[in-house]
Amino acid sequence: MHLRALRRSFGGRRLLAFAGLVAVFGVWFVPMASAHNALVTASLACNGSAKFTATAWAGPSAASRTNTDVRVFDSTDNGSTWTQVGTGQFNQANGFTFSGTFSVGSAKTIRVRVQEFANWGDGVKPVGPDYANASGPSNCTTTTTPTTTTTHTTTTPTTTTTHTTTTPTTTTTPPATTTTPPTTTTTPPTTTTTTTPPTTTTASPPPVTTRTTTTTPAGGSAPFLPPAQVAAAKRAAGVLAATRRKAAAAKLKKVTAHAKPASAVAGSAHFTG
Amino acid sequence: VSAQTHGRVRPGGGVRGLRRPALALAIFVSCAAFGVSSASGATSIAAQATVASVPVFAAPNAKRPFRVFANPSADGSPLVFLVRRRVHGWVQVRLPIRPNGSLGWVRTTSVSLALNAYSVTVSLREHRITVWKSGRAITRAPAAVGRSALPTPTGTFYIAELLRQANPAGSYGPYAFGLSAYSTVLYSFGGGPGQIGIHGTNEPRLLGTSASHGCIRVANAVIARLAMMLPLGTPVVITR
């Protein structure tokens, strides 16, 4: 149907009016629906120091960008468990942004989550969290300084073996890599480790939370041992197994009899021939 | 028990793929495990049943046996196993059943153990059988092995029975050893279950070729000599 004919008919006019409304209000509503959220960026340095920056959305008014309870969490296991590493608020005094640092130990990658827990200043309810991933630089130099010592003692009926393992620390700090999160987030809010009551922190200064991650081998497995130490542990386990076999063999009665040539039995063979 | 329980055995007691220190360690460990003192590492242990039925378990102290063997076997041969490993009160043995390489645990109260200095190796590529005693080759002879469509299975097996044939000039010659190995192609042959044997032949011209249905054929003179020499439970290692 031509546009002129559409204008002439009554139904056509109503259709055009509706299309106009959709065009005008659609443009206005779309950013309204996808906004009102906090944004976060994160970076991770060679020494295990992570930095985050939380920023309010670029709303049209100061009230729409104000939030009095914003919390930051991090995860070193790709989001399975979260630990709160910072809290703050967005207001005009801090330019609707705050940042902080925390330690993640020997983790190579982290996932940071920012989530608002109070209504925004214009009354809009919290939308949902925003995430950022950060990885440590790939060119970190590793020096194995024995900072912690873990002792595993394996007791067998005959032998006791002690393995000593050291946890390495990483040094030197090339430029940290930063990953920028997506601008809009539609993920529903997660409820893990968010039982902390709301804090009454004032606007400034920005919070700094320090968290130290200690990697202690559990159950005999050392997740961050260098290959050389893993090889040494395997060798020790092999020697232990050989020792146990030898001890068990010593208990066995020695075979002294000698087998005699077989006595042939008369019979028709049915082998494959 | 020699190193053949832990790897592929090579004539002379060597284990393919291992260098000398590793070989020495392997022999030491295996000898220690089996309570056998053998300088050459070529001594095995045969377990001969001492009871009328021998229950075989999947593991020491398992509740129920997964198989019970009659002693003597159906053709009248005494029931013998090749010991692979020993622990207190139990021996792990190779079983003369399908699938090839089956293992099981037998109580030491059901068997009597005896050292065996002999072993046999068969090279399919070279069409050759070699008999070893305490690590020394004492007999080498050409053999006919399975043709390509009916291949002789490879692996570590043992002599499970020895049958004297009524017709020494027949297709099996004067004697036939029954092995713990079974054809992977034939599940029945001539009224039998496709069991692999080492026996004589009435076609000596085929020795040194791949002509059999899976069995290992040797000259009648050779099989007659082996029948006087080899105990039941002698390891037979068949390699490509």
Contacts between the chains, C-beta under 8 A, distances in Angstrom:
chain1	res1	chain2	res2	distance
A	242	B	29	5.7
A	242	B	32	7.8
A	245	B	29	6.4
A	245	B	32	6.1
A	245	B	33	5.0
A	246	B	29	7.9
A	246	B	32	4.6
A	248	B	33	7.7
A	248	B	87	6.3
A	248	B	88	7.0
A	249	B	32	4.6
A	249	B	33	5.4
A	249	B	34	7.0
A	249	B	35	5.0
A	249	B	86	7.4
A	251	B	88	5.7
A	252	B	34	8.0
A	252	B	35	4.1
A	252	B	86	5.4
A	252	B	87	7.7
A	252	B	88	6.6
A	253	B	35	7.3
A	254	B	35	5.6
A	254	B	37	7.8
A	255	B	35	6.5
A	255	B	36	6.7
A	255	B	45	5.8
A	255	B	113	4.7
A	255	B	114	6.9
A	255	B	115	5.6
A	256	B	115	7.6
A	257	B	112	7.0
A	257	B	113	6.9
A	257	B	114	4.3
A	257	B	115	6.7
A	258	B	114	5.9
A	258	B	115	5.1
A	258	B	116	7.5
A	258	B	117	7.6
A	259	B	46	4.8
A	259	B	114	4.1
A	259	B	115	6.5
A	259	B	116	4.2
A	259	B	231	3.6
A	259	B	232	7.5
A	259	B	233	6.1
A	259	B	234	7.9
A	260	B	114	7.8
A	260	B	231	5.8
A	261	B	227	7.8
A	261	B	228	6.0
A	261	B	229	5.7
A	261	B	230	6.4
A	261	B	231	5.6
A	262	B	159	7.0
A	262	B	161	7.9
A	262	B	162	4.2
A	262	B	227	7.3
A	262	B	230	6.3
A	262	B	231	5.6
A	262	B	232	4.5
A	263	B	78	8.0
A	263	B	162	7.3
A	264	B	162	4.7
A	264	B	163	6.6
A	264	B	164	3.9
A	264	B	175	6.2
A	264	B	227	5.9
A	265	B	75	6.2
A	265	B	76	4.6
A	265	B	77	5.1
A	265	B	161	6.9
A	265	B	162	6.7
A	265	B	163	5.8
A	265	B	164	6.8
A	266	B	163	7.3
A	266	B	164	5.0
A	266	B	166	7.0
A	267	B	75	4.7
A	267	B	76	6.6
A	267	B	163	4.4
A	267	B	164	7.4
A	268	B	163	7.4
A	268	B	165	7.1
A	268	B	166	6.7
A	269	B	163	5.0
A	269	B	165	6.4
A	269	B	172	4.7
A	269	B	176	3.9
A	269	B	178	7.2
A	269	B	192	7.8
A	269	B	197	6.1
A	269	B	199	6.4
A	270	B	189	7.1
A	270	B	190	5.0
A	270	B	191	4.9
A	270	B	192	2.8
A	270	B	193	7.9
A	270	B	195	7.3
A	271	B	172	7.3
A	271	B	176	6.1
A	271	B	178	6.3
A	271	B	189	7.4
A	271	B	190	7.8
A	271	B	192	6.1
A	271	B	195	5.2
A	271	B	196	6.5
A	271	B	197	3.2
A	271	B	199	6.6
A	271	B	215	5.2
A	272	B	146	7.7
A	272	B	150	7.3
A	272	B	183	5.2
A	272	B	186	5.6
A	272	B	189	4.7
A	272	B	190	7.9
A	272	B	192	7.6
A	272	B	194	5.8
A	272	B	195	6.9
A	272	B	196	6.0
A	272	B	197	7.1
A	272	B	212	7.2
A	272	B	213	4.2
A	272	B	214	4.0
A	272	B	215	4.8
A	273	B	171	6.1
A	273	B	172	7.2
A	273	B	189	6.8
A	273	B	190	6.6
A	273	B	197	7.8
A	273	B	199	7.9
A	273	B	212	6.3
A	273	B	213	4.9
A	273	B	214	7.9
A	273	B	215	5.2
